[in-house]
Amino acid sequence: MLDTKDLERRIAEALPGAEVEVVDTTGTRDHFLATVIFEGFVGKSLVEQHQMVYAPLRADLDSGVLHALALKTFTPDEWKKRAGA
């Protein structure tokens, strides 16, 4: 079983400076939603952004320990616009 704080830490270590929030969506500790705000996403396609987030979690995804990870990825400017700032 996985822990939201561990997943947040692993993503943040792979994407230095990123803001990361992970939520357990089912309470079963194998289905999560990650919201990641990262300057390094600028100029990257959505697929490239998601690949960057999945990379540090690949072993868990491949083994099935991490069954599902929904992603919401944003650049800081996209996040500000979304928030109406």
C-alpha positions, 0 to 999 in steps of 0.5 A: 500500500502507498502513502500520499505523502510518500508519493508527493515526496517522490514526485517533488524530488523528481521535479524540483520546485514543483508544488505537489498534492496527492489525494487517495481517491478511494481510500484503498491506497492504490488509486490517487489523484495528483495535482502538480504545478511546475515551471518545468512544464512550460513548453511541454505537451500534456503527454510530456508533462504526465510522463515527467510525473509518472517517471519516479513512480514507474516501478509502482505503476508497472508492478500494480502496487499503484493501480491508478494515478489521475493527473492534473498538471499545470504551469504556474501561469496556467494555475494562476489563470485557473484560480482567477488571479 
